[in-house]
Amino acid sequence: MKIANYYEKEPRLTTSHNGNGLLKDVVLFSENDFQTNLRFFRYMVLPAGTSIGFHKHGDNEELYVILKGNGLMKVNDEEIQVKSGDVIVNQPFDSHGLVNNSDSDLEILVFEVTR
């Protein structure tokens, strides 16, 4: 059994895909932890004004789960305001990014699967 607690792991301060500002990134599991095509499972905190830069993926799928807060999600040419409870699918070869355009932290879970 593998268990990880995102509140207990020390976050790494980093940028993501040339986005604005420093994010808190907790890698809960990496591809070595899985026996399937899951590549990673992360908990991230985007402080107010920070972002995951707009970027294009290859042959993989990624899910963003909005746990707390809200922000502006862009997938290809479409932008939508996202909030707690939303789950966004970023399909293979799509481009996407996320901006915390609010005054409070935006907390998300991100996981990616390769084909």
Secondary structure, 3 states (H helix, E strand, C coil): CCCCCCCCCCCEEECECCCCCCEEEEEEEEHHHCCCCEEEEEEEEECCCCEEEEEECCCEEEEEEEEECEEEEEECCEEEEEECCCEEEECCCCEEEEECCCCCCEEEEEEEEEC
